Amino acid sequence: MTETSTQQLDALIVGAGFAGLYQLKTLRDDLGLRARLVEAGEGVGGTWYWNRYPGARCDVESLSYSYSFSPELEQEWEWTEKYPTQPEILRYAEHVADRFDLRRDISFGVRVASAVYDEGRRRWTVTAESGAVYDARFLIMATGCLSVSKAPEVPGAERFGGPIHHTGHWPYEGVDLTGQRVGVIGTGSSGIQSIPIFAEQASELTVFQRTPNFSMPAGNRPLGTQEITDMKENYREWRAAQRTSGFGVPVPAPTMSALEDTEQGRAARYQTGWDQGNLTAVLNAYTDTLTDKAANETAAEFVRDKIRSIVDDPATAEAMCPTSFAFGTKRPCLDSGYYATFNRPHVSLVDLRSTPLQEITERGIRTSDGEYEVDTIIFATGFDAMTGALNRIDIRGRDGRTLADEWAHGPRSYLGLAVSGFPNLFTVTGPSSPSVLSNMMVSIEQHVEWITGCIRDLTERGRTEIEASDEAQDAWAAHVEEVGNATLYPTADSWYMGSNVPGKPRVFMAYIGGVGPYAEKITDVARRGYEGFAMT
Ligand code: NA7
């Protein structure tokens, strides 16, 4: 294809992560559509393609963090560890791409610049930065929730004499930090997973922490043959349970308030979750952990006590105890030796709350307390989450309205699947769906299957256009907000709220009604003839 030729398609999918791969498979193989998948990277895997930092690992167990759509795939693939590493997940994504012969319909190295809806022809014209043009009836954005990384808002990065790496786009060839003085900014999941490994290599490691996070030991270990066999024998029941659960990970439903339990009862329950390395078990231990401040505080204090017992230096331990937000309202982490790393003599913590970050200098990082000289700087400073990847494409719907303008005060979407004013555009795990508050694999499959069913139904009815109505979208937004406001999530400055990006509107961007109830809702919408949508 030349740069100026236009490819005629039924569907264009953007993003070759787990969402895009499965979406390509269903549209091409199940519906027989002319579908193409475009991807900015040079390989499949999405977030697992870019986040190659040492220690990167999923904190949903591997036997659950995998596709359910193919029993054969389920049976033939062998996960090796309880929590899968980034290289293993990437191998899995590559295996899926090969096994289902997906690569022949994927274009790598294609970054989409704009997507414009032609109302007369009812088709999307999508243009890549390279100039390649795609003309498609349906446009499916599988661009991921955490795919646009952000640097810290601090001047001077350009004058630093050494390398600066971001965990979210880690060099393909890896980075050797042996014998170096390393400064890490950021203590979210990426920092917490990588810092223990940086500490093994660096001669001096300085961690610049703005907000301490809650983390629990992952308790990672090789998977036993028996547990793999057991899961493989019972996969169908397990998958069904995943789809009706709250977070996409089956755990027993809580029956009691944390405040009704005894102190010993709570300690025992939290200890079980801690020992299992199971975040969901702690988040879901009681009915009110995520809704009542006092109940939540019991879990928060349990983790703080653990931090105090692990970190030797009392001042460092106290600085690492989160107090400014409720447990779970910023994404809690699973780690492998994170807190104990701060007992190593060459590792130190700089508390940016008491000594704020000022600038990056030629030789290192300056806070209000002075300059820290380092050889390499690592930004583990997160992402413009949920909306970043969509807003940076110039998406124009009806009357030339841009998605970025429509979302200037926060994303509004019908079910996290479609946006009023943008016909035939679908978002996989878009804002206002469970997405990042769930096992992404479960939510991805749920959305891909819904979108595929919707396109099939539309086509069977001889229609060419589907669009969410304003009213349905407003009603869904009100529901998402109401459910969110019944929890503690909106009380935190988190990336769920957009508060990690200066100027971003403060809106709770995920749906916390639960994966199971949400699935019922979208299935019901389809069953009622796509209630809330107009089909033309
Ligand atoms: P996160 O969780 O957004 O963490 C980013 C960290 O970087 C966090 O500690 C931030 O502190 C810190 N940060 C961001 N900007 C700055 C500036 N300007 N100065 C100092 N510190 C800063 O991103 P991750 O990549 O770790 O994890 C993302 C998700 O991936 C994770 O939640 C899992 O779902 C998987 P802050 O808390 O904003 O004060």
Boltz pocket constraint, residues with backbone or C-beta under 6 A from the ligand:
constraints:
  - pocket:
      binder: B
      contacts: [[A, 146], [A, 151], [A, 152], [A, 153], [A, 154], [A, 167], [A, 185], [A, 186], [A, 187], [A, 188], [A, 189], [A, 190], [A, 191], [A, 208], [A, 209], [A, 210], [A, 211], [A, 331], [A, 352], [A, 357], [A, 380], [A, 381], [A, 382], [A, 383], [A, 436], [A, 493], [A, 495], [A, 500]]
      max_distance: 6.0
